[in-house]
Amino acid sequence: MYTRAIHTEVLADLSTDSFLQALRCFQAVRGPVKTLFSDAGTNFIGGKNQLENELLSMRDSELKQYLTANKIEFHTITPGASHQGGVWERQIRSIRAILNGMAGKYARRLDTNTLRTSLYEVMAMVNSRPLSTDNLSKPDEVVLTPNHLLTAKSFQLPPPGDFDQEEIYGRQMYRKSQQVAEEFW
């Protein structure tokens, strides 16, 4: 919530198992999670319950005590009330609105890896937006972005090359993912 950054993952389905795998991927890349804000989806509630049950069943008392003291604090919003999600729901909507418009064109042309690459490119773009408007008029000053706080870099450079609309019909998955990212931009 402090960085207003986003993280996207491609999941096989909306199950508890997929959520827990995505959470572990997130922790492996971004570090430990202290607080998790989400909607009241059954996969999130199921994941919270499963993590708590596994913590209770642990035998090693020292590790159990440590994990209990450092466990993830879950906060959920009321079901069907996405407006309570505020900041994160707005960031999700900014991506979803554009990707929904592109879905018909790309739905059958992207495999899982290409979709993942495209979403990571989109994540880097969204995390490169300025957090404030204070220094936007001064070109020589650095504007603070979520990427500064996450990676100590302002933005990721675009890949070299020109990517045309026809790339989506080609065979090179790399070029397809870059075309999707370029169209998102």
C-alpha contacts under 8 A as a table, 3 or more apart, distances in Angstrom:
res1	aa1	res2	aa2	distance
1	M	4	R	5.07
1	M	5	A	7.52
1	M	87	V	7.58
1	M	88	W	7.82
3	T	146	P	5.22
3	T	149	L	6.64
3	T	150	L	7.92
4	R	87	V	7.28
4	R	88	W	7.49
4	R	131	L	7.97
4	R	146	P	6.36
5	A	126	V	7.75
5	A	127	N	5.49
5	A	146	P	5.25
5	A	147	N	7.49
6	I	88	W	7.72
6	I	91	Q	7.15
6	I	92	I	8.00
6	I	123	M	6.45
6	I	126	V	7.51
6	I	127	N	6.65
7	H	26	F	7.81
7	H	123	M	6.29
8	T	119	L	6.46
8	T	120	Y	6.73
8	T	123	M	6.51
9	E	22	A	6.64
9	E	116	R	6.94
9	E	119	L	7.47
9	E	120	Y	7.96
10	V	112	T	7.57
10	V	115	L	7.54
10	V	116	R	5.85
10	V	119	L	7.99
11	L	14	L	7.21
11	L	18	S	6.10
11	L	19	F	7.73
11	L	22	A	7.27
12	A	18	S	6.69
13	D	18	S	6.39
14	L	18	S	6.44
14	L	19	F	7.04
14	L	43	N	6.28
15	S	18	S	5.28
15	S	19	F	6.37
15	S	42	T	7.89
15	S	43	N	5.17
16	T	19	F	5.06
16	T	20	L	6.19
16	T	42	T	7.45
16	T	43	N	4.16
16	T	44	F	6.59
16	T	46	G	5.56
16	T	47	G	5.22
17	D	20	L	5.19
17	D	21	Q	6.27
17	D	43	N	7.81
17	D	47	G	7.37
18	S	21	Q	5.11
18	S	22	A	6.15
19	F	22	A	5.04
19	F	23	L	6.09
19	F	43	N	6.34
19	F	44	F	6.86
19	F	47	G	6.80
20	L	23	L	4.97
20	L	24	R	6.24
20	L	47	G	6.09
21	Q	24	R	5.14
21	Q	25	C	6.23
22	A	25	C	4.98
22	A	26	F	6.09
23	L	26	F	5.02
23	L	27	Q	6.17
24	R	27	Q	5.02
24	R	28	A	6.05
25	C	28	A	5.06
25	C	29	V	6.31
26	F	29	V	5.27
26	F	30	R	5.72
26	F	31	G	7.30
27	Q	30	R	5.20
27	Q	31	G	4.54
27	Q	32	P	5.25
27	Q	33	V	6.66
28	A	31	G	5.83
28	A	32	P	7.89
30	R	150	L	7.99
33	V	36	L	7.04
33	V	72	I	6.15
34	K	70	N	7.15
34	K	71	K	6.80
34	K	72	I	4.82
34	K	73	E	6.10
35	T	72	I	5.45
35	T	73	E	4.63
35	T	74	F	5.94
35	T	75	H	7.41
36	L	72	I	6.77
36	L	73	E	6.14
36	L	74	F	4.92
36	L	75	H	6.09
37	F	74	F	6.15
37	F	75	H	4.80
37	F	76	T	5.81
37	F	77	I	7.96
38	S	41	G	7.87
38	S	44	F	7.34
38	S	74	F	7.80
38	S	75	H	6.43
38	S	76	T	4.98
38	S	77	I	6.60
38	S	85	G	7.53
39	D	44	F	7.71
39	D	76	T	5.12
39	D	77	I	5.06
39	D	78	T	7.02
39	D	79	P	6.67
39	D	82	S	7.18
39	D	85	G	7.35
40	A	44	F	6.62
40	A	45	I	6.54
40	A	76	T	5.41
40	A	77	I	5.99
40	A	78	T	6.45
40	A	79	P	5.37
41	G	44	F	5.38
41	G	45	I	6.39
41	G	79	P	7.53
42	T	45	I	5.10
42	T	46	G	5.75
43	N	46	G	5.05
43	N	47	G	5.94
44	F	47	G	5.02
44	F	48	K	6.19
45	I	48	K	5.14
45	I	49	N	6.21
46	G	49	N	5.11
46	G	50	Q	6.02
47	G	50	Q	5.09
47	G	51	L	6.11
48	K	51	L	5.27
48	K	52	E	6.24
48	K	74	F	7.22
49	N	52	E	5.13
49	N	53	N	6.10
50	Q	53	N	5.11
50	Q	54	E	6.15
51	L	54	E	5.24
51	L	55	L	6.16
52	E	55	L	5.05
52	E	56	L	6.25
53	N	56	L	5.12
53	N	57	S	6.32
54	E	57	S	5.14
54	E	58	M	6.51
55	L	58	M	5.53
55	L	64	K	6.62
55	L	67	L	7.51
55	L	68	T	7.36
56	L	64	K	7.87
58	M	61	S	7.51
58	M	64	K	6.21
59	R	64	K	7.35
60	D	63	L	5.59
60	D	64	K	5.99
61	S	64	K	4.95
61	S	65	Q	5.93
62	E	65	Q	5.15
62	E	66	Y	6.23
63	L	66	Y	5.05
63	L	67	L	6.06
64	K	67	L	5.17
64	K	68	T	5.95
65	Q	68	T	5.13
65	Q	69	A	6.24
66	Y	69	A	5.25
66	Y	70	N	6.26
67	L	70	N	5.00
67	L	71	K	5.47
68	T	71	K	5.27
77	I	81	A	7.00
77	I	82	S	7.49
77	I	84	Q	6.24
77	I	85	G	6.68
78	T	81	A	5.51
78	T	82	S	7.83
78	T	84	Q	7.52
79	P	82	S	7.67
81	A	84	Q	5.83
81	A	85	G	7.78
82	S	85	G	5.34
82	S	86	G	7.60
82	S	89	E	6.68
83	H	86	G	5.71
83	H	89	E	7.32
85	G	88	W	5.99
85	G	89	E	5.20
85	G	90	R	7.90
86	G	89	E	5.52
86	G	90	R	6.17
87	V	90	R	5.32
87	V	91	Q	6.46
88	W	91	Q	5.10
88	W	92	I	6.22
89	E	92	I	5.05
89	E	93	R	6.05
90	R	93	R	5.01
90	R	94	S	6.20
91	Q	94	S	5.15
91	Q	95	I	6.72
92	I	95	I	5.39
92	I	96	R	6.01
93	R	96	R	4.92
93	R	97	A	5.77
94	S	97	A	5.77
94	S	98	I	6.92
95	I	98	I	5.59
95	I	99	L	6.17
95	I	122	V	7.77
96	R	99	L	5.07
96	R	100	N	5.78
97	A	100	N	5.33
97	A	101	G	6.50
98	I	101	G	5.24
98	I	102	M	6.50
98	I	184	F	6.71
99	L	102	M	4.95
99	L	103	A	5.90
99	L	184	F	7.40
100	N	103	A	5.00
100	N	104	G	7.73
101	G	104	G	7.12
102	M	105	K	5.56
102	M	106	Y	6.43
103	A	106	Y	5.30
103	A	107	A	5.22
104	G	107	A	5.57
105	K	108	R	8.00
106	Y	109	R	5.18
106	Y	110	L	6.36
106	Y	168	I	7.24
107	A	110	L	6.40
108	R	111	D	7.97
109	R	168	I	6.75
109	R	169	Y	7.24
110	L	113	N	7.96
110	L	114	T	5.67
110	L	115	L	5.90
110	L	173	M	7.59
110	L	176	K	7.51
110	L	177	S	7.91
111	D	114	T	5.38
111	D	115	L	6.18
112	T	115	L	5.12
112	T	116	R	6.09
113	N	116	R	5.01
113	N	117	T	6.14
114	T	117	T	5.12
114	T	118	S	6.14
114	T	173	M	5.92
114	T	174	Y	6.84
114	T	176	K	7.13
114	T	177	S	5.31
115	L	118	S	5.04
115	L	119	L	6.13
115	L	177	S	6.74
116	R	119	L	5.13
116	R	120	Y	6.18
117	T	120	Y	5.15
117	T	121	E	6.25
117	T	177	S	6.14
118	S	121	E	5.10
118	S	122	V	6.24
118	S	177	S	4.88
118	S	178	Q	6.72
118	S	180	V	6.20
118	S	181	A	5.57
119	L	122	V	4.92
119	L	123	M	6.02
119	L	181	A	7.75
120	Y	123	M	4.88
120	Y	124	A	6.21
121	E	124	A	5.14
121	E	125	M	6.36
121	E	181	A	5.94
122	V	125	M	5.05
122	V	126	V	6.22
122	V	181	A	6.04
122	V	184	F	7.07
122	V	185	W	7.83
123	M	126	V	5.25
123	M	127	N	6.05
124	A	127	N	5.12
124	A	128	S	6.20
124	A	147	N	7.55
124	A	155	F	6.89
124	A	156	Q	6.49
125	M	128	S	5.13
125	M	129	R	7.09
125	M	155	F	7.28
125	M	156	Q	7.64
125	M	185	W	7.49
126	V	129	R	5.73
127	N	145	T	6.60
127	N	146	P	5.10
127	N	147	N	5.39
127	N	155	F	7.70
128	S	145	T	5.47
128	S	146	P	6.32
128	S	147	N	5.75
128	S	154	S	6.14
128	S	155	F	5.15
128	S	156	Q	7.92
129	R	145	T	5.64
129	R	146	P	7.24
130	P	133	T	6.95
130	P	143	V	6.08
130	P	144	L	5.74
130	P	145	T	4.65
130	P	146	P	7.53
131	L	143	V	7.75
131	L	144	L	5.89
131	L	145	T	5.28
131	L	146	P	6.95
132	S	135	N	7.66
132	S	143	V	7.68
132	S	144	L	7.23
133	T	136	L	5.46
134	D	137	S	7.69
135	N	138	K	5.39
135	N	139	P	7.80
135	N	141	E	6.55
135	N	142	V	7.36
135	N	143	V	5.97
136	L	139	P	6.87
136	L	143	V	6.76
138	K	141	E	5.76
139	P	142	V	7.81
144	L	148	H	6.38
144	L	154	S	7.43
145	T	148	H	5.34
145	T	149	L	7.07
145	T	154	S	6.19
146	P	149	L	5.27
146	P	150	L	6.27
146	P	154	S	7.88
147	N	150	L	4.91
147	N	151	T	5.46
147	N	152	A	6.46
147	N	153	K	5.77
147	N	154	S	5.38
147	N	155	F	6.35
148	H	151	T	5.64
148	H	152	A	4.22
148	H	153	K	4.80
148	H	154	S	5.05
148	H	155	F	7.94
149	L	152	A	5.77
149	L	153	K	7.95
150	L	153	K	7.90
153	K	156	Q	7.61
159	P	178	Q	7.55
163	F	167	E	6.48
163	F	175	R	6.88
163	F	178	Q	6.88
163	F	179	Q	5.42
163	F	182	E	7.51
164	D	167	E	5.55
164	D	179	Q	6.62
165	Q	168	I	6.38
165	Q	179	Q	6.88
166	E	169	Y	5.61
166	E	170	G	6.93
167	E	170	G	5.10
167	E	172	Q	7.96
167	E	175	R	6.14
167	E	176	K	5.52
167	E	179	Q	6.47
168	I	175	R	7.63
168	I	176	K	4.91
168	I	179	Q	6.89
168	I	180	V	7.99
169	Y	176	K	7.87
170	G	173	M	7.82
170	G	176	K	7.34
172	Q	175	R	5.50
172	Q	176	K	6.50
173	M	176	K	4.92
173	M	177	S	6.22
174	Y	177	S	5.28
174	Y	178	Q	6.33
175	R	178	Q	5.07
175	R	179	Q	6.12
176	K	179	Q	5.09
176	K	180	V	6.35
177	S	180	V	5.18
177	S	181	A	6.28
178	Q	181	A	4.99
178	Q	182	E	5.97
179	Q	182	E	5.02
179	Q	183	E	6.06
180	V	183	E	5.16
180	V	184	F	6.12
181	A	184	F	5.03
181	A	185	W	6.25
182	E	185	W	5.08
